[in-house]
Amino acid sequence: MVTLGRFLIQKLAEHGVREVFGIPGDFALPLFRCMEEEGSLRLVSFSHEPAVGFAADGAARCSGRPGVACVTYGAGALNMVNAVAGAYAEKSPLVVISGGPGRDEMARGVALHHQVKSFATQLRVYREVTQEALVLDDPATATGWDMIDPEPDVADYRSFTMRRIEALNHALRGLPKARIRYHLCWGSWHGPHVTDIAMRDIVEIMLRVDCQAYSFEAGNVRHEHEWRVWQEVKLPDDKILLPGVVSHATNVVEHPELVADRICRFADIVGKERVVASTDCGLGGRVHPQIAWAKLEALAQGATVATKRLWR
C-alpha cells in the first residue's frame, strides 16, 4: 500500500523536485524516513528553520523548480514564517511540508510542547502567508474497522471513532466549512472486502465532521448499493455529497449512462444541486494512467447526461 509519505515524495519528483531542505524532528520523522528509504530526493539538512525556508526559496528562484522545505509542527514551522512570507510576496514557488500531531494525540488532548494556542494555530498562520494551506488527513473512519483484530462490537467502534472525529473537529475550529471536504473509504486494496463495516453503521459519525462536503465510495460492487442509506438518513441542509461514481477497484471503464444513473440516484434523494460526481478513491497508482483518464472522461460524460436528465 502506498503511504502518504511515499505518495508525496513521488509527486514532488514528478514536479521536478530534486532536493528537500529541512530539519528532521518528531512529527516530521516518518517523512524523512521515507525520503531516506526512497533515495529519489536529496536531503539538505540545517540546524535553524529560517535557514531552511530561505534555502528552499533560493533554490526555487535559481532553478525555476519548486523549492521544498520540511520541518516539524509548531515551533518548527512557525519559526520559518518570515522566510515563507518573503517567498509568497515574491511569488516564489515554495512548498512547505510540516508534520503534525496525529488523531491519537489530539483525541487524548495531550499537552504538546510544540503547540501554541490550539492544534489549528499553525494552519491559520500559514493561510496568511501562502497561496494555499491545508491538512492532509487519513480517512480511516471506515478502514480502521478492518485494522482491529478481533473484530470489535459496532457500538464500541463507533465510540472509539467518535473520539477521533471530536479531535478532528477541534483542529478544524475557525476554518471555513465551505473549503473543507471529508473523504471516507474502505481502503483501496484489491481484495474481497467482505469484512468492510456497513455505511449505515458509520454514516452518522461521518456527518459529525465539521465540513461542507462528504466524499465516499459508491461506485464499486461492494458499496454501490448503499445509496439507499440516504433514503433513511437526512442530509443536513448545508451539506453536499461527493459520491464515487467511477471506481479504482476495476480496470473496466464505466459507461457514461451508468455514471449518470449513479448520480441521479443520489440527486433524486438529497436534491440535484447537492450532489457532485466524484471518484471512489484516488485513481493514481491503482489503475493505469490511461485507464484513469478514461474513467475521468466517463465521469464527465456521465455528469453531462445526468445534468440533462435532472434539469430537463
ABEGO torsion letter per residue (X at the ends): XBBAAAAAAAAAAAAGBABBBBBBBBAAAAAAAAAAAAGABBBBBBABAAAAAAAAAAAAAAAGBBBBBBBBBEAAAAAAAAAAAAAAAAGBBBBBBBBBBBAAAAAAGBBBAABBABAAAAAAAAAAABABBBBBBBBAAAAAAAABOBBBBAAAAAAAAAAAAAAAAAAABGBBAAABBBBBBAEABBBAGAABBBAAAAAAAAAABBBABBBBBAABAAAAAAAAAAAABBBBAABBBBBBABBAABABBBBAAAAAAAAAAAAAAAEAAABBBBBABBABGABBAAAAAAAAAAAAAAAAAAAAAAAX
